[in-house]
Amino acid sequence: MGLKRITKRALVEWLTSSQIQKEREHESYLVMKDITPDKREKLTEREEREVVKKWSGGGYRQILFDELEVFKHFNGFDPRYLSHNFYLPLIARRLNNYHYTKFFEDKGLFGCFSSEIAAPKCIVRCIDGEYYDNRLEQLSRGEAERACLDFGGDIIIKPSRESSGGQRVTKFTPLQRTEPGWFEKTAQSYGNDWVAQECITQHEALAMFNPESVNTFRITSLYLNGKASICSSVLRFGNFGSVTDNLGAGGKMIGVCEDGKLREFAVNLKAERFYEVNGTKFTEMCLPFMPELHELILRAHVKDFSLCKLIGWDVCVEKDGKPVIIEVNSSQPGIFAEQICCGPIFGDRTEEVIEYVNSKEFKYNKGLIYY
């Protein structure tokens, strides 16, 4: 029996280590695959030693410097920059225990359990193949179809689970929804978990970046040791002709200062720089929403999402100036383009984060076959 227990333990440890290494390599590949050599500046031996000294505790071995070379190219060297090589899964899963925190990412449930934030109205929530209204009261299939047909404006349909990068986000007009078999085809296409939401009319200050996409702020906040703070604030806007603002869908991202002033340049997925939009330089622009948005995010993080230590919030501002939270990323919010735009993700709290994650037990519950 003792031999079997040791063998089983050793096997689990080996499989876990293998999966961790696989995830680290996969995530590093995803963020770097479109980055050309001219967007990188090699670290010196001294700089590499500084990075290893800062991040080598808690299992952060075999450090790759690829992403740090990109950060150095754009903003100069700083050992506090966080690479996906150890952010996923070693840091993310210690800050956010996915067993609890991924619940908040389900778009079919979002908006039901928060007292602090406004969320888009759901015309239909499809959860595990069954239909519900905005208040989670159950609907029949016919009632769900009628709700989509009767809604007077455009609606957005998107997967509610395991989606990222704006994939399969589709706008449907009232006329499109009257086509024979529209609801049946849509339900079959999106499967058992999707949501139909009202289409938000954004503030004119955001619409000028691209009126066809809902342009959102990605605000990343940290709630650790009883203190909440903003890690980064960026604005994402789509290319003309696109209804999504995500980098993966061809969008751009630019850092936004606390007072609403935009930073010098935006970047796309390839880390190419852009200095203006529609003939206006970013440095000449200012968005007045940031102080209010930051206060809202910090209040909501503390009051409604305290289980999550690190959250990436997708926020839009409606035409009347009202902030609306589109969704939260409560397991592993993006950090690569955010750090290009705003600097090291944890800034002055980096040492605090390292100390915290090194004190937490690492729990890894991935299946043996994942990618």
N, C-alpha and C positions, 0 to 999 in steps of 0.2 A: 504493500500500500504506500509506504513511504517513497519508494522508487517511482511509483506512478505519479504521486503528487509532485515530486521534484521534476519529473519529465514533463508533466502538464504545465507547471509553472514556467519552466524554461521555454517550452514551445510558445506559450502565450507571450512571454517577454520578447522572444525572437520575432513573432508575427507583429506585435505592436511596434517594435523598433523598425521593422521593415515598412510598415504602413506609414509611420511618421516620416521616414526618409522619402518615401514615395510622394507623400503630400507636399513636403518641402520642395522637392525637385519640380513637382508639377506646378505649384503655385509660382515659383520663381520663373519657370518657363513661360507661364501665361502672361506675366507682367513684362517680361523682357523680349518676347518673341518679335515684336514689331519695332523695337528700338535699334536704330542703326548705330554703328561705331562712333560716328561723329557726335553723338549725344552722350558720350561717356568720357570721363577723365580718370585715368588710373590712379589709385591710391598709392602713396609712398609706403615703404616698409614701416616707417614710424606711425603713419596713420592707421595701417592695418593692425599694428600692435595695440593702438588705442581702442579700436573697435573690439578686438578680442578681449581686452581687459574689461571693457564695460559690459559685454554681453556673453562672456564665456561661462558664466555660472548657470546653474539650473538646467543643464543639458544642452546648452547652446553651443554645440561643437560643429566642426566642419562648416565654418562660416563662409558663405559666398559673398563676394564683394561687388557683384555685378550692379545691383540696384544702388549701392552707395556711390558707385562711379557716376551714375546718372545724377544723383543728388549733388555730388560735388561739381559736376559740369554746370548745373543750373545755379546753385546757391553757395558753392564753396564747401569745404570739408567741415563736418561736424559728426563726432562719434555717436551722437544721440539719435541719428537717423535709424529708423527701424526697417529691416529688410524682411520680405516675406519668407526668407529662408528659415527664420525662426519665429516670425509672427504667427504663422500657421504651421502646425497647430499649437506650438509650445506656449506662446503667450496668450493667444486668443482664448484657448480653452481653460486657462487659469483665471483670466479676467471674467469670462462669461461661461458658466456651466451650461452647455448646450441643452442638457436634459431639462432645464427650466426655461432658458432664455429664448430658444427658438420658437416657443409658443407665441411670443409677441410679434413674430414676423409673418404669421399667417394673415394674409390680406382678407380672408373670409371672416376673420374675427376682429380685425383691427377697427378701432373706434368704439367698440362695445364696452370696454373696461377702463376707460380713462376719463377722469373728471376735469382734466386741465386743458385738453387739446380738442380742436375741431378737426374732423376728418371728412373726406368726401362722402356724400350720401350714396349708399348702396341701393340700387334698384332691386338687384337680386344677388344673394350670396348662395353659391353652390358649394356645399361642404359635404364631402364623402358621398357625393352623388345625390344628395337631397337638397331641397331648395328652402331658402329663408329670406325674409325681408330685412330691411335695415335694422330692425329691433330684434332680430333673431327669432321672430315668430315664423313657424313653418308654413310653407306654401306648397300647394300641389304643383305638378309640372305645368298644368294649364294656367294656373294663377301666376306662375313665374313668367310664362310666355306673355300673358296679357299685361303684366307689369312692364315688360320691356317694350311692348307695342304701344302702350298708353302713355309712356313717358314722352314729353313733348320735345325734349332737346336731344343733342348728340349724347351718346354714351360711350364709355371706354370699357372694353372687356380685356381682362388679363388673367393669367394663372395666379392662384393665390398662394401656392406653395412651391418651394424649390425653384424659384425663378430669379434671374438676375440680368443686369445689362439691358433692361427694357425689352427683353425678348417676348414676342407674341403679344405685344400691347397694340390693340386695334381699336380704331374709332369707327363707330357705326352711326349713320344719320337716321332720322325717322323713316325716310324713304327706303333706305337699304333694309330696314327691319320689317318692311311690309312684303318683301320678296317671299314667294311661297317656299316653305320649308326652312326659312332662315334660322329660327330658333333651334330646330332639330339638328341642322348642320353645325351650328355654333356649339351646341351642347356636346355633340359627338367629337368635335375638333378639340375642345378644351378639357374633356374628360370629367373627372369627379370633383375637381377643386378649382373653381374660378369665381370671379366676381365681376358684376356689371355695375359700374359707378357713373354718377353724373359727370359730365365733362366740365371741368373748371374753366371759368373765364378769368384769365390772369390779369394782373395790374398792368397798365400801359407801360410802366417802367421796365417790366420784364418782357412784355410782348415785343418790344423793339429789338430784342436780341434774335427772336424768331417767333413770329405770330402763330406759326403752325404747330409748334411743340409747346407743351406745358413746361416752362423753364423753372427749374427748382434749385433751391439752396440745399447743399449737403452740409449739414452742420454736425460735427462729431464732438460728443461730450463725454467726459470722464467723471464718474462718481465713485470716489475711492476714499476710504477712511473718513467718511462723513463729510467730504468736501466735493462739491460739483464744480466743474470748470469746462470751458470751451477749448477743445484741442485745435480745431480748424474750421474755417467757414469758406466754402467755395460756391460759386454759381455755375450751374450746368445749363447749357443751351444747345438745342439741336441745329442741324443743318436745315436749310430751307427745303421743304418737301417732306421732312420727317416729323412724326408726331411724338417722338421720344427724344429726350435730351441726353441720354447716356453716352459715355465715351465709346462703348462697344457698338453703338448704333451710328457712329460717326459724329457724335457731338463734341463739344469743347467744354473745358473747365477753366475757371479763373478764380484766384484767391480774392476774398473780400475782407477788408479790414474791419475792425470793430465799429468804426464810425460810418461804414458803408462805402468808403472809397475803394475802387477796384485797383488791383495790382497792375503791373506794367503789361503783362502778357498772359494770354490763355494758351492752353495746350490741348492737343487731341491725343488719341490712343497711341500715336507714334511719337509723342513728345515733341511734335513740331510746334513752333511758337506762332502766335497771332497777336497783333498789337492793336487791332481795331475791329469794329463791327459796324456795318452799314456806313462806313466813312467816318465814324467817330472813334477817336483814340480812347482806349480804356482808362488811361490816366486822367481823362477829362470827365469821367462819369462817376456818379455817386448814387448809391441806393439807400434810401432813408429807413429801411426796415430793420437794420441789424440790431440796434439796442433792444427793440421790442422782441425780435425773434430770439435773441440770446436769453433774455429774461424768461420767455415762455419755455424754451428748451430746458433750461436749468431747473425751473419750477416743476415741469413735468417729469424730468428724470428723477428728481428726489421723491416726488409724491407718488408717482404711478409706476415707475420702472426701476425701483431701487435694487431689484435682483440683478440687473444688468450693470456691470461696471463701465462698459464702453459701448456707446450707441452711435450709429450714423443715422441721422434724421433727414428725411427728404421732405422739404417744406416748400410750399408755394404760397404766394400772396394773391388773393382774389382782387377783382377790379375795385372793390370797395376798401381795400387795404387790410382785409382780415386774413391773418395767417391760417393756413390749412396744412396739417401734417398728412402727407400722402402715404407714407409708410415709415417703419423703423427697421433698421438693420441691427439686430440685437445679438448676433453671434460673432460675426467677423466682418465688420464694416471695412470698406476699402481704405488703404493708406498710401498707395503708391503715388498717384497723381496729386492727392491731397498734400503730400510732403513736397512735391515739386512746387506746388502753388504757395504753400504756407510754412514750410520748414518742418523740423522734427515734430512728429505727431504728438509726443507727450511733452515736448519743450522742457520747462523748468521742473516738471513732475516726473521726468524720466527715471531718476534714481528711486523715487517713491514707488513707481510702477514695478521696477526690477525687484525691489525688496519685497513687494507684495506677492508677485507671481512666484518668486523663489520660496515663499513660505507656504504656498498652496500645493496640495497634492495634485499631481497630473492625472486626469481621468480621460481615457481615450476609448470611445465606444463605436468606432467605425467598423463596418463589416469587412470581411476578408477580401471581398471583391467590390471595388468602389468605382474606379475610373474605367 
